Amino acid sequence: MNRYGIEIASHRSRIVRTAALANASLVLAMTRRHLRYAVTTEPRAWTYAFTLKELLRRGERIGPRPPGEPLSLWLSRVHAGRERISLLGDCAEDDVADPAGGPLQAYAETADLLDRLVARLAELGWAHARPDP
């Protein structure tokens, strides 16, 4: 992560709490399993919780967030037509594989993938929009 200017020595995984999910504007999960946990823990998060890959896929389908559109409105448009049944099972189309326990190269590949995905998301959701108040 040093390559990305990120220091992670003090990072520790933790379980997300209901309050964090309820107060979020956007919840991003790496896998459907994580997303299922989030929306069963806080059912209201369903409209603003996605896997990173799902948000990109659906967001690219409807187009970038226009200038001045609140993030919540764009997420509502991205969410339109989603069904909870889509949360069942695992899906390579939606899941980012966890490199935990694998070789260092797997971590590097996951970091590179996340870098590309987050850059696409930033362009899609924030490149043309003013910050929300």
C-alpha positions as CSV (number, residue, x, y, z in Angstrom):
1,M,0.0,0.0,0.0
2,N,3.0,2.2,0.3
3,R,3.0,2.4,-3.5
4,Y,-0.4,4.2,-3.1
5,G,0.7,6.5,-0.3
6,I,-1.4,4.6,2.2
7,E,0.0,3.5,5.6
8,I,-1.9,0.5,6.9
9,A,0.3,-0.8,9.8
10,S,-2.3,0.3,12.3
11,H,-5.3,-0.9,10.3
12,R,-7.5,-3.6,12.0
13,S,-10.6,-5.1,10.5
14,R,-13.8,-4.5,12.4
15,I,-17.4,-5.4,12.1
16,V,-19.6,-2.6,10.9
17,R,-22.3,-1.4,13.3
18,T,-25.9,-0.5,12.7
19,A,-25.4,3.1,13.5
20,A,-22.6,3.5,10.9
21,L,-24.8,1.9,8.3
22,A,-27.8,4.0,9.2
23,N,-25.8,7.3,9.1
24,A,-24.0,6.6,5.8
25,S,-24.7,8.2,2.5
26,L,-23.1,5.3,0.6
27,V,-22.1,1.8,1.7
28,L,-19.6,0.0,-0.5
29,A,-19.0,-3.7,0.0
30,M,-16.4,-5.9,-1.7
31,T,-18.6,-9.0,-1.9
32,R,-22.3,-9.9,-1.9
33,R,-21.7,-11.6,1.4
34,H,-20.6,-8.3,2.9
35,L,-23.5,-6.5,1.3
36,R,-26.0,-9.1,2.6
37,Y,-24.6,-8.5,6.1
38,A,-25.0,-4.8,5.7
39,V,-28.6,-4.8,4.5
40,T,-29.8,-7.4,7.0
41,T,-28.1,-5.4,9.8
42,E,-29.7,-2.2,8.6
43,P,-32.5,-2.8,6.1
44,R,-32.8,0.9,5.2
45,A,-29.3,0.8,3.8
46,W,-30.6,-1.3,0.8
47,T,-31.1,1.8,-1.3
48,Y,-27.6,3.1,-0.8
49,A,-25.5,-0.1,-0.3
50,F,-23.9,-1.8,-3.2
51,T,-20.8,-3.9,-4.0
52,L,-18.3,-1.7,-5.6
53,K,-18.5,-3.6,-8.9
54,E,-22.3,-3.5,-8.8
55,L,-22.4,0.3,-8.3
56,L,-20.0,0.7,-11.2
57,R,-22.0,-1.6,-13.5
58,R,-25.4,0.0,-12.7
59,G,-24.0,3.5,-12.6
60,E,-22.3,3.2,-16.0
61,R,-25.7,2.0,-17.3
62,I,-27.5,5.1,-16.2
63,G,-24.6,7.5,-16.7
64,P,-22.5,9.8,-14.6
65,R,-24.0,12.0,-11.9
66,P,-24.8,15.3,-13.5
67,P,-23.7,18.6,-12.0
68,G,-25.8,19.7,-9.0
69,E,-27.5,16.3,-8.6
70,P,-27.4,15.2,-5.0
71,L,-25.6,11.9,-4.4
72,S,-28.8,10.4,-2.9
73,L,-30.8,11.1,-6.0
74,W,-28.1,9.5,-8.3
75,L,-28.0,6.5,-6.0
76,S,-31.8,6.2,-6.1
77,R,-31.6,6.1,-9.9
78,V,-28.8,3.6,-9.8
79,H,-30.8,1.5,-7.3
80,A,-34.0,1.5,-9.4
81,G,-35.1,-2.0,-10.4
82,R,-32.8,-3.8,-8.0
83,E,-34.2,-6.9,-6.3
84,R,-33.1,-8.3,-3.0
85,I,-32.9,-11.8,-4.6
86,S,-29.8,-10.5,-6.4
87,L,-28.0,-10.7,-3.1
88,L,-28.1,-14.5,-3.0
89,G,-25.0,-16.4,-3.8
90,D,-21.5,-15.2,-4.7
91,C,-20.8,-13.6,-8.1
92,A,-17.5,-12.9,-9.8
93,E,-19.3,-10.1,-11.6
94,D,-20.0,-8.4,-8.2
95,D,-17.3,-9.7,-5.8
96,V,-13.7,-8.5,-5.4
97,A,-11.8,-11.6,-4.2
98,D,-10.2,-11.3,-0.8
99,P,-6.4,-12.0,-1.0
100,A,-6.2,-12.8,2.8
101,G,-3.9,-15.7,3.3
102,G,-2.6,-15.7,-0.2
103,P,0.7,-14.7,-1.7
104,L,1.9,-11.1,-1.7
105,Q,1.2,-10.9,-5.4
106,A,-2.5,-11.5,-4.8
107,Y,-2.5,-8.5,-2.5
108,A,-0.8,-6.4,-5.1
109,E,-3.3,-7.5,-7.8
110,T,-6.2,-6.7,-5.5
111,A,-4.8,-3.2,-4.7
112,D,-4.4,-2.6,-8.4
113,L,-7.9,-3.7,-9.1
114,L,-9.3,-1.5,-6.4
115,D,-7.3,1.4,-7.6
116,R,-8.8,1.1,-11.1
117,L,-12.4,0.5,-9.8
118,V,-12.3,3.4,-7.4
119,A,-10.9,5.7,-10.1
120,R,-13.8,4.7,-12.4
121,L,-16.3,5.3,-9.5
122,A,-14.8,8.8,-8.8
123,E,-15.2,9.7,-12.5
124,L,-18.7,8.4,-12.6
125,G,-20.1,9.8,-9.4
126,W,-18.0,12.9,-8.7
127,A,-16.2,14.2,-11.7
128,H,-19.0,16.5,-12.9
129,A,-20.9,17.1,-9.6
130,R,-20.5,19.9,-7.1
131,P,-20.0,18.7,-3.5
132,D,-23.1,18.0,-1.6
133,P,-23.9,20.6,1.1
